Amino acid sequence: MTPRDVLLAVLRDLFPRWEIRHERGVWRAAGFMLVSSSTVEGLVEHLAGADPDSFAKAARRFVERSG
């Protein structure tokens, strides 16, 4: 398993309503719309803008698991 595979697994767990993938250097998330970015940071920013409620829920889940 590569670091990218782990990151994909984490993102898919945090955003279960989105289909997230990385292909040919592009990060994509498909849900009620399609967002893409050349960086994972950009993808997360797009997800935050496209689905702020899911992003807030994902952030809370991540913090709860970390603590």
BAGUTOR-578278 format. One line per field, with one value per residue (C-alpha): residue number from 1; residue in three letters; x, y, z. Coordinates in steps of 0.1 Angstrom, whole numbers. Each point is the difference from the previous one (the first is absolute). Example, Ala and Ser with C-alpha at 12.3 -4.5 7.8 and 13.67 -1.06 7.14 Angstrom:
// residues 2
n	[1|2] $
res	[ALA|SER] $
x	[123|14] $
y	[-45|34] $
z	[78|-7] $
***
This chain:
// residues 67
n	[1|2|3|4|5|6|7|8|9|10|11|12|13|14|15|16|17|18|19|20|21|22|23|24|25|26|27|28|29|30|31|32|33|34|35|36|37|38|39|40|41|42|43|44|45|46|47|48|49|50|51|52|53|54|55|56|57|58|59|60|61|62|63|64|65|66|67] $
res	[MET|THR|PRO|ARG|ASP|VAL|LEU|LEU|ALA|VAL|LEU|ARG|ASP|LEU|PHE|PRO|ARG|TRP|GLU|ILE|ARG|HIS|GLU|ARG|GLY|VAL|TRP|ARG|ALA|ALA|GLY|PHE|MET|LEU|VAL|SER|SER|SER|THR|VAL|GLU|GLY|LEU|VAL|GLU|HIS|LEU|ALA|GLY|ALA|ASP|PRO|ASP|SER|PHE|ALA|LYS|ALA|ALA|ARG|ARG|PHE|VAL|GLU|ARG|SER|GLY] $
x	[0|14|-4|-24|-21|-2|-10|-27|-13|-1|-17|-26|-7|-4|-21|-22|-25|28|18|37|28|34|8|29|10|-35|-21|-37|-31|-34|-32|-28|26|36|29|37|34|36|7|-17|-1|-19|-24|-8|-5|-24|-19|-3|-15|-22|-14|7|-22|18|33|-9|-12|32|21|-18|4|37|6|-20|22|32|-7] $
y	[0|34|33|11|-31|8|36|-11|-24|28|25|-26|-8|37|8|-31|17|8|-23|11|-12|10|-6|13|26|14|-3|-3|-2|-8|6|23|18|-8|18|-5|13|-8|-1|-18|33|16|-29|4|38|-8|-25|26|25|-25|-18|21|-21|-32|17|12|-35|-15|25|-8|-38|5|20|-26|-28|19|8] $
z	[0|-10|19|-27|6|37|-7|-24|27|25|-23|-11|37|8|-30|-5|-23|-25|-24|3|-22|-13|-36|-22|26|5|31|-6|21|-14|19|-9|-21|-12|16|-10|9|-8|38|29|19|-29|-1|37|-5|-29|22|28|-25|-18|31|31|22|-9|5|35|9|-14|20|32|-6|-8|32|21|-13|5|36] $
***
